[in-house]
Amino acid sequence: MNGNGHDEKPKRKSRLDNIEAAQRLMIKDHEDFRREHKNLLRAQVLLQDAQKDSEKKIRELAVAQAKSEKRMDTIVAELRELSQKTDERIAAMTSAIGELVRRWPLPPQAGA
C-alpha cells in the first residue's frame, strides 16, 4: 500500500520500452562482435606475416645447409687425399729406414 491507502502495481514497461531495450542489447552485442572480428582479422594478418617470415628463413636455411654439405664434401675429399699422401710418405720413410738398416754394417760382437 502506498501512503494514500491504495495498492500500487509495479509499473510495467511498455512494449516500445521492451523493443528499445532489446535493440540496445543487439546493438551492443553487434559492436562487441565487430570488435572481436577486427581483432581476429588483425591476428590473422600477423600470423600470415609470421608464416611468410618463417618460410623465408626455412628457404634460407635450406640454401645454407646445401652450401655447408658441399663444403663438407670438399673437405672430406681433401682429407682423404692428404691421408693417402701421408700414408704414402710413411711407407716411403719406412722403406728407406729398412734399406738403411740392411746396409748398415753390424757392430762386431764381443767374444766372437
Secondary structure, 3 states (H helix, E strand, C coil): CCCCCCCCCCCCCCHHHHHHHHHHHHHHHHHHHHHHHHHHHHHHHHHHHHHHHHHHHHHHHHHHHHHHHHHHHHHHHHHHHHHHHHHHHHHHHHHHHHHHHHHCCCCCCCCC
